[in-house]
Amino acid sequence: MSRWIGKPPSSRRANSARRVGVVAAFLLVATSRAAGAAEPTAPKGSLGSRFYGGVDVASVHYDDSYGDVAFNGSSIWLGPYGGFRVNDKLSVELAYNETTAIDKHNVAGSGVVYFNVETELHTFSASALRQVSLRDLFNLPRDWRVYGMLGVFDNNLDRTVTNLASYAQVSVQEKNTGVLAGGGMLYRLGRVDLRGGLRFWGDARDVDFAAQFRF
């Protein structure tokens, strides 16, 4: 557990925004260079063959606060997603994810107050993914690709706080929107894609693994 005394949530959000900005700038540079190196081709087949769907599992680290006390926690995030391939190396994607409960016990508050916190996250996101084929660049025998993603997210947070002195409970719901950015590696195996990477969204970041099927 970590505490930031005197460091407001707005400061942490500003730090998160700076991290997202750095990642987004890297993605834009990588995309522009990749576009100049190899022009993507449109997928062959019918319109329906451009769709894909998959399941995403991730380890999420989330920074939170209650009153003037800041803390963090980790959880598992799971959810389905689907996408449409604009061409072989560019796609758009919609996803829904939710976490298991992020439980923090005996969090030190103001004075001698201690409390327990249980937090759940429910997130919708829309993003664009740009891939760069390592097989095309380095003549590899396998279809390995690196990808960058940039998009937006809409997050619903359900938090329950229990005061350990009085055992009184307070339930809070919050809604956050912002920029989602990340990147990773993808491996194509027939009509199945396996991918893993790192994402930043608001006050959270995650390491994810996903398997998707191309229709």
N, C-alpha and C positions, 0 to 999 in steps of 0.2 A: 504494500500500500504506500502511496505517496501523497503528501499534503503540500499545497502551495499556499502559504499564508500571504495575503495581500496581493495575490496575482489573480485578477478578475477573469471570468470566463471569456470576455471579449478579447483579452490578450492571448489566450490559448487559441481562440478561433482565428485571430490574426496570424499566429504562427502556422496554423493548419493551412490557411489560405496561401501563405508564402510557399509552403511545401508543395501545395497543389500547383501553384504558378510555375515553380521550377520544373515539375514533372510535365506539365502541359507544354511548356516551352521546348523541352526535350523532344516530346512527341511531335510537335509541329516541325522541328528541324529534321527529325528522322523521316517523317512522312514526305517532306519536300525532297530530300535527297533520294529516297527510295523511288519516288515518282519519276525523277529524272533518270535514274538508273535503269528502270524497267517499267514500261507502260503496262498496266494491268489489262487483262482481256476479260471480256464478259463470259460468264459461265455458259456452257452449252446446255441445251435441253430446254424443257418447257419452263414457264414461269414458276410452277409449283416446285420444280427441282431446286430452286434457289433458296428455299426455306430450310432452316435447321432448328433443332431444339436440344436442350440438354439439362443437366442437373449440376449445381454448383455447391461445393462444400468448402468452408473457409474457417480459419482461426482468426477471430476478430479481437482487436484491442481497442477499447473505447475509453475516452477521457470524459469524466462527468463531474458535476458539482452539486452540492446541496447547501444553500445559504452561502456562507463565505468559505466553506470547506470543499476542496477539490480532491478527487480520488480517481482511480482508474480500475478497470477490470477487463477480463478476457472471457470469451465465450466461443461457442461453435455456431456457425451461420450456415443455413441450408435453404435452398430454394430452386425453383425451375426458371428457365429463361428460354427465349426463342429469338431468332434473328432472320434477316433477309440479306442475301449476298448481292450487293449491287454489281460487283464483278469478282474476279477470283481473289482479289486482295483487299477488298473494301466491303464492309457489311455494317448494318445497323441492327441494334439489339435492344430488346425489352426484357427486364428481369424483375422478379420479386424474391426477396429474401427475408428471413426472420431468424432471430437468435434464440438459443436457449437462454434461460434466465441468468443474468449476470449478478451473482450474489456476493455482497460485501458485508462482513460481519465485524462488529465492534469497531466501527469507524469513529475516530475521535472528533467530536464537534467542538463547539465553543465551551470553554470552562471545563466542567466535568461531565458533560453530556456525551453519551455514546449512542450510536444508532446502527441499525442494520438497513441495508439498501438492496432492493431487488429491481433490476432493470431489464426490460425486454425491448428489442428494436424490430420494427417492421418497415421495410424499405422497398420502394419502387424506384427503378432507374431506367433511363434511356441513354444509350451511348453509341458512338461510332467506333469501329475497330479497323485499324489499318495494319495489314500484314506485309512483311518483307520476307521473301523466300530465300533461305540460305542455300537451298539446292541450286537456285538460279545464279546466286552470287558466287558460290564456291564449288559448283558442280558436284554436290554431295549425292550419294546414292539414295538417301532417304529424304522424305519431304518434311524437313524441319523448318519452322518459321518463327520469327520474332514478331510481336505485335504490340501496338500501343492503342490505348483506348481513352476517349474523352467524352464526357457526357454530363448529365444532370441527375440528381437524385431527390426524392421526396421521402423523408424519414419521419415515422411516428414512434415516439418514445413513451413507454409506460413505466413509471417509476413508483415503487411503494417504499416508503420510509417508516421504520418502526423505532420509536424512542425507547431505549432499553431501560430508562428510569420509570416511565409511566406506562409503557407498552401501547401508547397511542400510535395509530397508524395514519399516515397521510399519503394519498394517492395523487399523482400528478401525471398529466399527459402533455407532451410537448410535440410540436411539429417543426421540422427543420428542412430546408431545401438548400441546395448548393451544387458545387461542381464536383464531379467524379472523374478521377484520372488514374491511370495505371498502365501496366505493361507486363509482358511475360513471354513465354515460349509456347509454341503449339506444334504438335506432331500429328500428321495425317496418316491414318492407317485404314485404307479402303474408304468407306463412307463414314468412318468414325474419326473424330478429332479429339485428341487429349491435350489439355492445356493447363498451365499453372502460371501464377503471377502474383503481383503485388498491386493493391489498390489503395487509394487515399480518398476519403469522402467525409467532409466535415471534421468532426472531432474523433474520427475513427480511421483505422487502417486495418487491412487484412491480408493474409496470405491465403490464396485460394487454389483449389484444384477442381477441374470440371471435365466432364465427358459429354460430347455432343454428337448427334447423328444428323448427317446431311440427307435430306429427302430426295 
